[in-house]
């Protein structure tokens, strides 16, 4: 189970990085300061999501909440550009709560 959390977090993080880059570049081209700022924040939060996927092996609750928050924030900040990343990160966040503790 914990391997799937890491894989989904990596996929969601990479999709979020691409989404953040595209929104940042689009904001820079069209001169939209708010669009550039939200794209850059989603870019860095998506990079953080990759690390949270691995941290879920040790701190499953904190990492799961972080992944869900990043997924929801990214969807509101980047909109439909973030849909694929939203799906992967949301599933990874939910699966993080289901990681069983080893004896």
C-alpha positions in Angstrom: 0.0 0.0 0.0 2.7 2.5 0.9 4.4 1.9 -2.4 1.2 3.0 -4.2 1.1 6.2 -2.1 4.6 7.1 -3.2 4.0 6.2 -6.9 0.7 8.3 -7.0 2.4 11.2 -5.2 5.2 11.1 -7.7 2.8 11.0 -10.7 0.6 13.7 -9.1 3.6 15.8 -8.2 5.1 15.6 -11.7 1.7 16.5 -13.3 1.4 19.4 -10.8 4.9 20.6 -11.7 4.0 20.6 -15.4 0.7 22.3 -14.6 2.4 25.0 -12.5 5.0 25.6 -15.1 2.3 26.0 -17.9 0.2 28.4 -15.8 3.3 30.4 -14.8 4.5 30.7 -18.4 1.0 31.6 -19.5 0.7 34.3 -16.9 4.1 35.7 -17.9 3.2 35.7 -21.6 -0.2 37.4 -21.0 1.1 39.8 -18.3 -1.2 38.3 -15.6 0.6 38.7 -12.3 -2.0 36.7 -10.2 -1.8 33.8 -12.7 2.0 33.8 -12.5 2.0 33.8 -8.7 -0.6 31.0 -8.4 1.2 28.9 -11.0 4.5 29.3 -9.2 3.0 28.4 -5.9 1.4 25.2 -7.3 4.8 24.4 -9.0 6.6 24.4 -5.6 3.8 22.7 -3.7 3.8 19.9 -6.3 7.5 19.4 -5.7 6.7 19.2 -2.0 3.9 16.6 -2.7 6.6 14.2 -4.1 8.4 14.3 -0.8 5.2 14.0 1.2 4.6 10.7 -0.7 7.7 9.3 0.8 7.2 10.8 4.2 3.9 9.0 4.4 5.8 5.9 5.1 6.8 7.3 8.5 4.1 9.9 9.3 1.0 8.7 7.4 -1.5 11.2 8.9 0.5 14.3 8.5 1.6 13.4 4.9 -2.0 12.3 4.0 -3.4 15.6 5.2 -0.7 17.5 3.4 -1.3 15.7 0.1 -5.1 16.3 0.3 -4.5 20.0 1.1 -2.1 20.4 -1.8 -4.5 18.7 -4.1 -7.4 20.9 -3.2 -5.3 24.1 -3.2 -3.8 23.3 -6.6 -7.2 22.6 -8.1 -8.5 26.0 -6.9 -5.4 27.8 -7.9 -4.7 26.3 -11.4 -8.2 25.0 -12.3 -8.5 22.4 -15.0 -4.8 22.4 -15.7 -4.4 20.6 -12.4 -7.1 17.9 -12.8 -4.7 14.9 -13.4 -2.5 16.0 -10.5 -5.6 16.5 -8.3 -6.8 13.0 -8.9 -3.4 11.4 -8.2 -2.7 13.5 -5.1 -6.2 13.0 -3.7 -6.0 9.3 -4.1 -2.5 9.2 -2.6 -3.7 11.3 0.4 -6.6 9.0 1.0 -4.5 5.8 0.7 -1.9 7.3 3.1 -4.5 7.0 5.9 -4.9 3.3 5.1 -1.2 2.3 5.5 -0.9 -0.4 8.1 1.6 0.0 10.8 4.2 -2.8 10.9 4.7 -4.7 14.1 
